[in-house]
Amino acid sequence: QVQLMESGGGLVQPGGSLRLSCVVSGSISSINAINWYRQAPGKERELVATLTRVGSRNYADFVKGRFTISREYYWNPVYLQMNSLKPEDTAVYYCNGEFARRVYWGQGTQVTVSS
């Protein structure tokens, strides 16, 4: 049974930092990529960052230079380091795992950027 669980969300002031973690359990050997998505109230879910099994990293333009995706040994955990946070970064952040046979989602963690 594959499960993904996010943690690390919270309330932070503009300009601050947070580090999100995604812990993966299950068929770790079949992971092709781990993605971070986010969804703000009233908006569609959008891709934030991707880390592939070969180590390639991709970022949405709106987080380039501010966010960094990384992982510990063997995918656990996968981090999203978020610096220079802006109010528009407020959203529920989801960890998404692309496995050999299907995609799995975590339950999400709330990030609120506000003074």
DSSP file with accessible surface (Angstrom, degrees, kcal/mol):
  #  RESIDUE AA STRUCTURE BP1 BP2  ACC     N-H-->O    O-->H-N    N-H-->O    O-->H-N    TCO  KAPPA ALPHA  PHI   PSI    X-CA   Y-CA   Z-CA
    1    1 A Q              0   0  191      0, 0.0     2,-0.4     0, 0.0    24,-0.0   0.000 360.0 360.0 360.0 119.4    0.0    0.0    0.0
    2    2 A V        +     0   0   10     24,-0.1     2,-0.4    25,-0.1    24,-0.2  -0.687 360.0 174.1 -86.7 134.0    1.5    3.3   -1.1
    3    3 A Q  E     -A   25   0A 117     22,-2.2    22,-2.8    -2,-0.4     2,-0.4  -0.997  16.4-163.7-137.5 143.8    1.1    6.3    1.1
    4    4 A L  E     -A   24   0A   9    101,-0.4   103,-0.5    -2,-0.4     2,-0.4  -0.994   9.6-171.8-123.9 134.9    2.4    9.8    0.9
    5    5 A M  E     -A   23   0A 117     18,-2.1    18,-2.6    -2,-0.4     2,-0.2  -0.978   5.9-157.4-134.5 121.7    2.3   12.1    3.9
    6    6 A E  E     +A   22   0A   6     -2,-0.4     2,-0.3    16,-0.2    16,-0.2  -0.618  17.4 164.4 -92.5 154.2    3.2   15.8    3.9
    7    7 A S  E     +A   21   0A  60     14,-1.9    14,-2.6    -2,-0.2   102,-0.1  -0.954  40.1  71.6-155.2 167.9    4.2   17.9    6.9
    8    8 A G        +     0   0   36     -2,-0.3    11,-0.3     1,-0.3    14,-0.0   0.375  60.1 134.1 105.5  -4.2    5.8   21.2    7.7
    9    9 A G        +     0   0   27     12,-0.1     2,-0.3     9,-0.1    -1,-0.3  -0.174  21.7 118.8 -71.1 171.4    3.1   23.6    6.8
   10   10 A G  E     -d  111   0B  30    100,-0.8   102,-2.8    99,-0.1     2,-0.5  -0.988  61.4 -47.5 163.4-166.6    2.1   26.5    8.9
   11   11 A L  E     +d  112   0B 129     -2,-0.3     2,-0.3   100,-0.2   102,-0.2  -0.855  53.6 168.2-100.5 130.8    1.8   30.3    9.2
   12   12 A V  E     -d  113   0B  21    100,-2.7   102,-2.2    -2,-0.5     3,-0.1  -0.982  32.9-113.1-141.5 150.4    4.7   32.4    8.2
   13   13 A Q    >   -     0   0  135     -2,-0.3     3,-2.4   100,-0.2    72,-0.2  -0.461  50.4 -81.3 -78.8 155.3    5.3   36.1    7.6
   14   14 A P  T 3  S+     0   0   59      0, 0.0    72,-0.2     0, 0.0    -1,-0.1  -0.285 121.0  27.5 -54.5 137.3    6.1   37.4    4.1
   15   15 A G  T 3  S+     0   0   55     70,-3.4    69,-0.6     1,-0.3    71,-0.1   0.272 100.6 117.7  89.8  -9.5    9.7   36.9    3.3
   16   16 A G    <   -     0   0   21     -3,-2.4    69,-2.3    69,-0.2     2,-0.3  -0.077  56.6-122.5 -83.4-175.5   10.0   34.0    5.7
   17   17 A S        +     0   0   62     66,-0.2     2,-0.3    67,-0.2    66,-0.2  -0.931  20.9 179.4-132.2 152.0   10.8   30.3    5.0
   18   18 A L  E     - B   0  82A  34     64,-2.2    64,-3.3    -2,-0.3     2,-0.5  -0.979  16.7-146.5-143.4 152.4    9.3   26.9    5.5
   19   19 A R  E     - B   0  81A 123     -2,-0.3     2,-0.3   -11,-0.3    62,-0.2  -0.974  14.2-159.6-122.8 118.0   10.4   23.4    4.7
   20   20 A L  E     - B   0  80A   0     60,-2.6    60,-2.3    -2,-0.5     2,-0.4  -0.691   6.2-155.8 -90.7 147.1    7.8   20.9    3.7
   21   21 A S  E     -AB   7  79A  21    -14,-2.6   -14,-1.9    -2,-0.3     2,-0.5  -0.958   7.6-162.6-123.6 144.9    8.5   17.2    3.9
   22   22 A a  E     -AB   6  78A   0     56,-2.1    56,-2.4    -2,-0.4     2,-0.5  -0.981   7.7-162.5-126.6 116.1    6.9   14.3    2.1
   23   23 A V  E     -A    5   0A  74    -18,-2.6   -18,-2.1    -2,-0.5     2,-0.4  -0.875   8.7-157.8-100.8 127.9    7.3   10.8    3.5
   24   24 A V  E     -A    4   0A   2     -2,-0.5     2,-0.4    51,-0.2   -20,-0.2  -0.884  10.5-177.1-109.8 132.6    6.7    7.9    1.1
   25   25 A S  E     +A    3   0A  49    -22,-2.8   -22,-2.2    -2,-0.4     2,-0.4  -0.957  49.4  30.2-125.0 146.9    5.8    4.4    2.2
   26   26 A G  S    S+     0   0   40     -2,-0.4     2,-3.0   -24,-0.2     3,-0.2  -0.855 110.6  14.7 114.1-143.5    5.2    1.5   -0.1
   27   27 A S    >   +     0   0   65     -2,-0.4     3,-1.9     1,-0.2     4,-0.1  -0.269  64.7 159.0 -75.6  66.4    6.8    0.7   -3.5
   28   28 A I  G >   +     0   0   26     -2,-3.0     3,-1.9     1,-0.3    -1,-0.2   0.854  66.6  64.9 -61.0 -32.8    9.6    3.2   -3.3
   29   29 A S  G 3  S+     0   0   77      1,-0.3    -1,-0.3    -3,-0.2    -2,-0.1   0.708  98.4  55.1 -66.0 -16.7   11.6    1.3   -5.9
   30   30 A S  G <  S+     0   0   31     -3,-1.9    70,-0.7     2,-0.0     2,-0.3   0.281  76.7 125.9-101.1  12.1    9.0    2.0   -8.6
   31   31 A I  E <   +E   99   0B   0     -3,-1.9    68,-0.2    68,-0.2     3,-0.1  -0.547  30.2 176.2 -71.6 130.6    9.0    5.8   -8.1
   32   32 A N  E     -     0   0B  72     66,-3.6    21,-2.2     1,-0.4     2,-0.3   0.723  67.9 -13.3 -98.9 -33.9    9.6    7.7  -11.4
   33   33 A A  E     -EF  98  52B   4     65,-1.3    65,-3.1    19,-0.3     2,-0.4  -0.969  51.7-141.8-163.8 152.6    9.1   11.2   -9.9
   34   34 A I  E     -EF  97  51B   0     17,-2.6    17,-2.5    -2,-0.3     2,-0.3  -0.990  25.7-171.1-118.8 132.4    7.9   13.1   -6.9
   35   35 A N  E     -EF  96  50B   2     61,-3.2    61,-2.9    -2,-0.4     2,-0.5  -0.896  18.3-143.5-120.6 151.5    6.1   16.4   -7.5
   36   36 A W  E     +EF  95  49B   0     13,-2.8    12,-3.1    -2,-0.3    13,-1.7  -0.975  25.0 178.1-109.9 129.2    4.9   19.2   -5.3
   37   37 A Y  E     -EF  94  47B  54     57,-2.9    57,-2.6    -2,-0.5     2,-0.3  -0.794   9.2-158.6-116.9 166.7    1.6   20.8   -6.2
   38   38 A R  E     -EF  93  46B  14      8,-2.3     8,-3.0    -2,-0.3     2,-0.4  -0.991   6.4-162.5-145.3 155.2   -0.4   23.5   -4.6
   39   39 A Q  E     -E   92   0B  66     53,-2.2    53,-2.4    -2,-0.3     6,-0.2  -0.948   7.1-161.3-141.2 117.7   -4.0   24.7   -4.6
   40   40 A A    >   -     0   0   20      4,-0.4     3,-2.4    -2,-0.4    51,-0.1  -0.596  45.1 -76.4 -90.6 157.0   -5.2   28.1   -3.4
   41   41 A P  T 3  S+     0   0  117      0, 0.0    -1,-0.1     0, 0.0     3,-0.1  -0.274 118.4   6.1 -55.3 129.5   -8.8   28.8   -2.5
   42   42 A G  T 3  S+     0   0   92      1,-0.2     2,-0.3    -3,-0.1    -3,-0.0   0.517 113.8 100.5  77.4   4.7  -10.9   29.1   -5.7
   43   43 A K  S <  S-     0   0  142     -3,-2.4    -1,-0.2     1,-0.0     2,-0.1  -0.813  75.7-101.3-121.4 162.8   -8.0   28.2   -8.0
   44   44 A E        -     0   0  170     -2,-0.3    -4,-0.4     1,-0.1     2,-0.2  -0.429  46.3 -94.1 -77.3 155.5   -7.0   25.1   -9.8
   45   45 A R        -     0   0   88     -6,-0.2     2,-0.4    -2,-0.1    -6,-0.2  -0.474  48.7-164.1 -67.5 137.2   -4.2   22.8   -8.5
   46   46 A E  E     -F   38   0B  72     -8,-3.0    -8,-2.3    -2,-0.2     2,-0.3  -0.955  21.9-110.0-131.4 148.4   -0.9   23.8  -10.0
   47   47 A L  E     +F   37   0B  73     -2,-0.4   -10,-0.3   -10,-0.2     3,-0.1  -0.568  32.6 173.6 -76.3 132.6    2.5   22.1  -10.3
   48   48 A V  E     -     0   0B   0    -12,-3.1    12,-2.5     1,-0.4     2,-0.3   0.822  59.8  -9.8-104.9 -49.7    5.2   23.7   -8.2
   49   49 A A  E     -FG  36  59B   1    -13,-1.7   -13,-2.8    10,-0.2    -1,-0.4  -0.994  52.7-155.3-156.4 152.5    8.3   21.5   -8.5
   50   50 A T  E     -FG  35  58B  19      8,-2.5     8,-2.0    -2,-0.3     2,-0.4  -0.991   4.0-171.7-134.2 139.2    9.4   18.0   -9.8
   51   51 A L  E     -FG  34  57B   2    -17,-2.5   -17,-2.6    -2,-0.4     6,-0.2  -0.987  17.7-155.7-129.6 120.2   12.2   15.7   -8.9
   52   52 A T  E >   -F   33   0B  31      4,-2.4     3,-2.1    -2,-0.4   -19,-0.3  -0.464  31.1-105.6 -93.7 168.9   12.8   12.7  -11.1
   53   53 A R  T 3  S+     0   0  118    -21,-2.2   -20,-0.1     1,-0.3    -1,-0.1   0.744 121.4  53.7 -65.8 -22.1   14.4    9.4  -10.3
   54   54 A V  T 3  S-     0   0  119    -22,-0.3    -1,-0.3     2,-0.1   -21,-0.1   0.367 124.8-101.4 -93.3   3.7   17.5   10.4  -12.3
   55   55 A G    <   +     0   0   32     -3,-2.1     2,-0.2     1,-0.3    -2,-0.1   0.528  68.9 149.4  95.4   6.5   17.8   13.6  -10.3
   56   56 A S        -     0   0   59      1,-0.0    -4,-2.4    -5,-0.0     2,-0.4  -0.536  28.6-158.1 -74.9 140.8   16.3   16.2  -12.7
   57   57 A R  E     -G   51   0B 118     -2,-0.2     2,-0.4    -6,-0.2    -6,-0.2  -0.960  11.6-179.5-121.2 137.7   14.6   19.1  -11.1
   58   58 A N  E     -G   50   0B  99     -8,-2.0    -8,-2.5    -2,-0.4     2,-0.3  -0.990   5.4-166.8-136.0 145.1   12.0   21.4  -12.6
   59   59 A Y  E     -G   49   0B  56     -2,-0.4   -10,-0.2   -10,-0.2     2,-0.1  -0.961  26.7-110.5-131.3 148.2   10.2   24.4  -11.2
   60   60 A A    >>  -     0   0   19    -12,-2.5     3,-2.0    -2,-0.3     4,-1.0  -0.448  37.4-115.7 -67.9 148.8    7.3   26.5  -12.0
   61   61 A D  G >4 S+     0   0  130      1,-0.3     3,-0.5     2,-0.2    -1,-0.1   0.846 112.4  62.8 -57.2 -33.7    8.3   30.0  -13.1
   62   62 A F  G 34 S+     0   0   75      1,-0.2    -1,-0.3     3,-0.0   -14,-0.0   0.567 112.5  34.5 -75.3  -5.1    6.6   31.6  -10.1
   63   63 A V  G X> S+     0   0    0     -3,-2.0     3,-2.4   -15,-0.2     4,-2.2   0.448  82.7 128.6-122.3  -3.6    8.8   29.7   -7.6
   64   64 A K  T << S+     0   0  122     -4,-1.0     4,-0.1    -3,-0.5    -3,-0.0  -0.282  80.7  14.5 -58.1 133.4   12.2   29.7   -9.5
   65   65 A G  T 34 S+     0   0   86      2,-0.4    -1,-0.3     1,-0.1     3,-0.1   0.294 126.4  59.9  85.0  -9.4   15.0   31.0   -7.4
   66   66 A R  T <4 S+     0   0   24     -3,-2.4    17,-2.0     1,-0.2     2,-0.3   0.709  97.2  51.5-117.0 -35.3   12.9   30.7   -4.2
   67   67 A F  E  <  -C   82   0A   4     -4,-2.2    -2,-0.4    15,-0.2     2,-0.4  -0.823  58.9-167.6-109.7 148.5   11.9   27.1   -3.8
   68   68 A T  E     -C   81   0A  69     13,-2.4    13,-3.1    -2,-0.3     2,-0.4  -0.996   7.4-154.9-136.9 129.4   14.1   24.0   -3.9
   69   69 A I  E     +C   80   0A   0     -2,-0.4     2,-0.3    11,-0.2    11,-0.2  -0.848  29.3 149.7-101.3 137.9   13.1   20.4   -4.1
   70   70 A S  E     -C   79   0A  38      9,-1.8     9,-2.9    -2,-0.4     2,-0.3  -0.934  26.3-144.1-154.3 175.1   15.4   17.7   -2.8
   71   71 A R  E     -C   78   0A  91     -2,-0.3     7,-0.2     7,-0.3     2,-0.1  -0.989  12.2-127.5-147.1 156.0   15.4   14.3   -1.2
   72   72 A E    >   -     0   0   97      5,-2.5     3,-1.2    -2,-0.3     4,-0.1  -0.300  67.0 -47.2 -84.5-178.3   17.2   12.2    1.4
   73   73 A Y  G >  S+     0   0  206      1,-0.2     3,-1.3     2,-0.2    -1,-0.2  -0.243 126.5   2.0 -55.9 131.1   18.6    8.8    0.5
   74   74 A Y  G 3  S-     0   0  119      1,-0.3    -1,-0.2    -3,-0.1    -2,-0.0   0.860 127.3 -63.9  58.4  42.2   16.1    6.6   -1.4
   75   75 A W  G <  S+     0   0    9     -3,-1.2    -1,-0.3     2,-0.1   -51,-0.2   0.414  89.9 147.4  73.9   1.2   13.3    9.2   -1.6
   76   76 A N  S <  S+     0   0   50     -3,-1.3   -53,-0.1     1,-0.2    -3,-0.1  -0.892  70.4   4.3-126.3 116.0   12.6    9.5    2.1
   77   77 A P  S    S-     0   0   24      0, 0.0    -5,-2.5     0, 0.0     2,-0.5   0.611  73.5-157.2 -91.4 177.1   11.8   12.2    2.7
   78   78 A V  E     -BC  22  71A   0    -56,-2.4   -56,-2.1    -7,-0.2     2,-0.3  -0.943  21.9-154.5-103.8 131.8   11.4   14.6   -0.2
   79   79 A Y  E     -BC  21  70A  27     -9,-2.9    -9,-1.8    -2,-0.5     2,-0.4  -0.754  20.3-160.8-108.3 153.7   11.6   18.2    0.8
   80   80 A L  E     -BC  20  69A   0    -60,-2.3   -60,-2.6    -2,-0.3     2,-0.6  -0.917  15.4-161.5-128.4 102.6   10.3   21.4   -0.6
   81   81 A Q  E     -BC  19  68A  56    -13,-3.1   -13,-2.4    -2,-0.4     2,-0.6  -0.789   8.7-166.1 -84.1 122.1   12.4   24.3    0.8
   82   82 A M  E     +BC  18  67A   0    -64,-3.3   -64,-2.2    -2,-0.6     2,-0.3  -0.953  11.0 173.4-117.9 115.4   10.5   27.5    0.4
   83   83 A N        +     0   0   57    -17,-2.0   -66,-0.2    -2,-0.6   -67,-0.2  -0.761  59.3  24.2-115.3 164.3   12.2   30.8    0.9
   84   84 A S  S    S-     0   0   68    -69,-0.6    -1,-0.2    -2,-0.3   -68,-0.2   0.905  84.3-160.4  49.9  48.8   11.2   34.4    0.3
   85   85 A L        -     0   0    3    -69,-2.3   -70,-3.4    -3,-0.2   -69,-0.2  -0.275   7.6-158.6 -66.5 145.7    7.6   33.5    0.8
   86   86 A K    >   -     0   0   88    -72,-0.2     3,-2.4   -71,-0.1     4,-0.3  -0.844  31.9-110.0-119.8 157.5    4.9   35.7   -0.6
   87   87 A P  G >  S+     0   0   70      0, 0.0     3,-1.9     0, 0.0    26,-0.4   0.859 117.9  63.0 -56.0 -32.5    1.2   36.0    0.4
   88   88 A E  G 3  S+     0   0  123      1,-0.3   -48,-0.0   -48,-0.0    -3,-0.0   0.557  88.5  70.2 -72.5  -5.9    0.3   34.6   -3.1
   89   89 A D  G <  S+     0   0    1     -3,-2.4    -1,-0.3    24,-0.1     2,-0.2   0.512  70.2 121.3 -82.8  -5.5    2.1   31.4   -2.0
   90   90 A T    <   +     0   0   35     -3,-1.9     2,-0.3    -4,-0.3    22,-0.2  -0.428  40.9 106.6 -61.7 124.3   -0.7   30.7    0.4
   91   91 A A  E    S- H   0 111B   1     20,-2.0    20,-2.8    -2,-0.2     2,-0.5  -0.964  75.8 -80.4-177.8 170.1   -2.2   27.3   -0.5
   92   92 A V  E     -EH  39 110B  34    -53,-2.4   -53,-2.2    -2,-0.3     2,-0.5  -0.869  47.5-146.8 -88.5 127.6   -2.6   23.7    0.4
   93   93 A Y  E     -EH  38 109B   0     16,-3.0    16,-2.0    -2,-0.5     2,-0.4  -0.859  14.0-164.1-103.0 131.2    0.6   21.9   -0.8
   94   94 A Y  E     -E   37   0B  38    -57,-2.6   -57,-2.9    -2,-0.5     2,-0.4  -0.912  15.2-139.7-119.0 140.3    0.3   18.4   -2.0
   95   95 A a  E     -E   36   0B   0     -2,-0.4    11,-2.4   -59,-0.2     2,-0.4  -0.800  22.9-167.4 -93.3 136.1    3.0   15.7   -2.5
   96   96 A N  E     -EI  35 105B   4    -61,-2.9   -61,-3.2    -2,-0.4     2,-0.5  -0.994   5.6-158.0-130.8 129.0    2.4   13.6   -5.7
   97   97 A G  E     -EI  34 104B   0      7,-2.9     7,-2.4    -2,-0.4     2,-0.9  -0.946   6.3-154.6-114.3 124.3    4.1   10.4   -6.5
   98   98 A E  E     +EI  33 103B  75    -65,-3.1   -66,-3.6    -2,-0.5   -65,-1.3  -0.856  26.2 179.3 -94.7 105.1    4.4    9.1  -10.0
   99   99 A F  E     -E   31   0B  14      3,-2.4   -68,-0.2    -2,-0.9   -71,-0.1  -0.462  44.5 -93.1-100.2 175.8    4.9    5.3   -9.6
  100  100 A A  S    S+     0   0   69    -70,-0.7     3,-0.1     1,-0.2   -69,-0.1   0.861 121.3  22.0 -58.8 -35.8    5.2    2.7  -12.3
  101  101 A R  S    S-     0   0  242      1,-0.2     2,-0.3   -71,-0.1    -1,-0.2   0.652 128.4  -8.8-111.3 -19.3    1.5    1.9  -12.5
  102  102 A R        -     0   0  144     -5,-0.0    -3,-2.4     2,-0.0     2,-0.4  -0.979  65.0 -96.3-165.6 176.7   -0.3    4.9  -11.1
  103  103 A V  E     -I   98   0B  63     -2,-0.3     2,-0.3    -5,-0.2    -5,-0.2  -0.867  31.1-162.3-108.6 140.2   -0.1    8.3   -9.4
  104  104 A Y  E     -I   97   0B  52     -7,-2.4    -7,-2.9    -2,-0.4     2,-0.4  -0.913   2.0-155.1-122.5 151.5   -0.6    8.8   -5.7
  105  105 A W  E     -I   96   0B 104     -2,-0.3  -101,-0.4    -9,-0.2    -9,-0.2  -0.929   9.8-135.4-123.6 148.3   -1.4   11.9   -3.7
  106  106 A G        -     0   0   10    -11,-2.4  -101,-0.2    -2,-0.4     3,-0.1  -0.307  34.2-104.8 -85.5-178.4   -0.9   12.9   -0.1
  107  107 A Q        -     0   0  111   -103,-0.5  -102,-0.1     1,-0.2   -13,-0.1   0.620  61.0-118.5 -88.2 -12.8   -3.5   14.6    2.0
  108  108 A G        -     0   0   11    -13,-0.1     2,-0.4     1,-0.1   -14,-0.2   0.068  14.3-123.3  95.9 154.3   -1.9   18.1    1.8
  109  109 A T  E     - H   0  93B  22    -16,-2.0   -16,-3.0  -102,-0.1     2,-0.3  -0.999  25.2-120.3-138.0 134.8   -0.5   20.6    4.2
  110  110 A Q  E     - H   0  92B  87     -2,-0.4  -100,-0.8   -18,-0.2     2,-0.5  -0.598  23.4-171.3 -81.3 131.7   -1.6   24.2    4.6
  111  111 A V  E     -dH  10  91B   0    -20,-2.8   -20,-2.0    -2,-0.3     2,-0.5  -0.991   4.5-175.6-119.7 124.5    0.8   27.0    4.1
  112  112 A T  E     -d   11   0B  46   -102,-2.8  -100,-2.7    -2,-0.5     2,-0.6  -0.985   8.3-166.7-124.3 122.8   -0.3   30.5    5.0
  113  113 A V  E     +d   12   0B   4     -2,-0.5     2,-0.3   -26,-0.4  -100,-0.2  -0.934  34.4 131.1-110.9 111.0    1.8   33.5    4.3
  114  114 A S              0   0   64   -102,-2.2    -2,-0.1    -2,-0.6   -28,-0.0  -0.991 360.0 360.0-159.8 148.1    0.5   36.5    6.1
  115  115 A S              0   0  131     -2,-0.3  -102,-0.1  -102,-0.2    -1,-0.1   0.418 360.0 360.0 -93.2 360.0    1.6   39.4    8.4
